[in-house]
């Protein structure tokens, strides 16, 4: 930088400093400016405070408007019941040694139901329903034409009372201090039956005077409680009973709906082993029922819905009375509610237990269940109980089994003579063969039906046992040998891969008792076929006889292991009986007796006479067609 540039910069700095010094305000001017700035700051602060006050006032006005609008809308919707439309949901507990119920203040209905003496298959508390899994409400018609649902309103619990016999809880839906509707719950000690009354008090000025019925909505999703979903779903049904008539049910395998035409006494939302049953003391009317299957991956099996009506007195002179059973499907428990009750007042709740058609149900009721309860009363192991039951049943059926064996033995010792008839008469003359065979049977006093009749007499007991074991809650979670639960399958091998045809019909497991039953059934079939009086017809049917055990394996693999165990030991006993019969029945002496009868002309049995007449008529018709 040169000399002239430096001089120029210095002069510019000097001018700037001099100008600032000359133009600097005096002390009086600085004080005045400070007062000005302070006054401006105060004004700005005052403006901010004013704006904040205005904003707060606007918010208060808005909040007041919202409250007023909400209050106005509740009055518009709920009318005289507007005060009951607000509240906080709370729960009151009713409990005995069997049941634990939670009653909600919102809707005044049962919020949850736990069966204290049972658990799920995975050892969790057994809860029939909880929260939104069950919905229950009555429809109310008000004097100013409003339609309200009780599940939208809040009830006030009154003082809970308790005695040695029962607990009582009143949930009150109040309009004012003297006008209200009470839901009264009474839970007896050591009972699964809850008593439920609905009664109005001084509601004449608030309810529509024409409201002589209460429309009731009830729905529930059925939880999966057991290990085998497919098997449990098969026994989960919506049942109902007409007043003084039979019980009916909706389909267990598909979505179904029905509108019963008459009065309905009770409606049961049933699982395999547990149910919720709503009983109207004065019957349900105008009922619509629906059962919907849940998705197979859902924790629920089905969803049941009931829309119905019950008689109601809006003046409150009489209460609308119900009973609600929340408990196990045990025959002994359900049938006790009909003890000492007149015939036309019996509930017949035990009919929800699937014991088969009328004949088989009678066998279960008067033979199998008493026998099962007798042994179960002093033997804690139900595997031993089933064994003893099987032995007793086999002893009862022994005369029929023996008669059937003798009939088979007679046919077997006559086989050489039947072969001679077949050798003399060519196969194309089948009618003559049959007539000659029947003539032989008639001479020796043998009826082909004598072996079938004993088997037919055994069938009601066998089918009744088939129906009883899967429905017996006493077997639930009872272990025996390797089976941890006699009411479910006893898998010894399982897989997760889906196999077409196998998985849908057989499942993803192999049950050991079912496998043992199948093997024993094959052995019995082989033994039984060896005892038959052979022939071309029997040879042609052998493959079908051997196919049956495998078909039963597909059927029973998902069934209760207690049932497979029963058939397994039953077949073992039958095989043992067959060998004993062989020891005591001398077939040579039996043949001698038959030959002796040939010398004494016997009167034809009615069956043989009708059979021969039918053959003659058939032969005559064939000859006419040939002409």
C-alpha positions, 0 to 999 in steps of 0.5 A: 500500500502506498503513502497516499492510500494510508493518508486517505484511510486515516482521514476517513476514520477521523471524519467518522469518529468526529461525526459520531462525537458531534452528533452524540445526543446530550444526557437530557436527549438520552433520558427522553429517548429512554422514557419513550422506549419504556412507554412503548414497551408498557403499551405493548405489554398491555396489548398482550394482556388484553389479547390474552384476556380476550382469548381466555374469554372466547375459550370459556364461551366456546367450552360453555357452548359445547357443554350446553350443546352436549347437554341439549343433545342428550336431552334430545336423544334420551329425553327423561333418561338423559341423566342416566346417559352419563356415568362411569362404568364400574363393576359389582361382583356376585360370587359363590363357590361355583360362580364369579359374576361381574355386573356392569353399571353400564347396561346393568347386565352381566359383564363376565362369568367365570366357572371357578371349579373349571379351567381351559385345556391350557390351564387358564381360568374358564370364563364363559364370556367377558366384555364385548363377547356378550351383549345384552339389552332391553328396548324401552319405549318412552312416552315421547316416542323415543326408543332407548336401549338399556345397554346405553344407560348407566345403572346405580347399584343399590345396597348388596345383601347377603344371607346364608342362602343367597346374595342379592344385588339391585341395579337401578335405572333411575329417572328421578328419586321415585321413578326407576326400573330395577334389575334384581340379581339373586345368586343362591349359594352353591348353584349355577342358576342366577335369578334375574327380575326386571320391575318398573316403579312409578314409570307410568309417566315416562314409559309408553303405556302400550309397552306391554312387552320388552324386546330383548337382544342377546348375543354371545361369542363362544370361546374355544375351551377345549384342545380339539377345535373341530370336535368341540365345534361339532358339539357347540349348538344353539338350542331352544325348547318350545313351551310344553314341547320338544327341544330343537337346535340350529345346525352345528356345522353351518350358519343357520337361522330360525324363527320359532313359530310358538312360545319358547321356554328357554334358549341355550347358547351351548358349547361342548361342555358349558352353556349359558341358558336364558329361561323366561318364566312366562315364555319368549315370543316373536323369537329370531335365532341365529348361529354363525360359524367363526373363522377357524383361526379365531379364538371363538367357535361360533356367534349366537344371537337371539332377538325376542320379546317377553311380557312386561308390566310398565305399571310395575305390579308384576316383575318380569322373571328370568333364570339364567344357568351359567354352568357345566353340561352335566346331566346330574346338575341339569336334571335336578332343576326338574325335581319336585316340579309338575310335568308341564313345568319341567324345564328339561335342560338336560336335553341339551346333552346329545345322547342320541335319538329317543331309544338311545337316550332312554338307554343312556338315561336308565342304564349307562348314566346310573352305572357311570355315576355309581362307579364314579361315586367311589372310584376316582380314576375314570379309566377304571370306571370305563373298564368296569362299565364295559365289563358290566355291559358285556355281561348284560349282553352275554346271552345275546352274544352267545346266541349269536355265536351259536347261530354262526356255529350252526351255519358253519357246521352245515357248510359242507351240506350247503357246498353239496347243494351248490355242487348239484345245482349250477350257479345259473339256477340261483333261485333253486339253490336258495330254495334248497338251502332254505329247505335244509335250514328248515329241516334242521331248525336253523334260521338265518335271522337268529344270528342277526337278532341278537346283534340288533338287540345290542345296537341300542347299547353300543350306539348309546355308549357312542353318544355318551362318552364324548358328552360326559363332562366328568371325563374332561381333563381326567387322565388315564395312562398316556391320555391326559384328557379322556374327553379329547384325543390322545395324540402320540404323534403330530405334524404341522404340514397340511396334507390334502384329504388326510388333514381335513378328515384325519387331522394332524395327529395320530391318537394311540387309543384309536390306533389300538382300537383299529388294530384290535378291530382288524384282529376281531374281523379276521377271527369273525370271518374265520368263524363264518360259513364261508362261500363265494358271497362271503369271500367277495365281502371280505375286503369290505369287512377289513376296510371298516376298521380303517374307516373307523380310524378316520372317524375316531381319531379326533374323538374323545380318547375315552370312547376309543378306549371303551371300544378297544377294551370292548373288542378285547373282551369280545375276542376273549368271549369268542375263544371261550365259546370255542372251548365250551361249544362242541361243534360235532355234537352241535351237528349231531343235534341238527342231524337229529332234527331232520328226523323230526319234521319241524314246523316252518317259522313264519320268516321261512314261510314268508321267504319261501312264498316270496321266492315262489312268487318271484320264480313264477314272475320270472317264468311268465316273463320268459313266456 
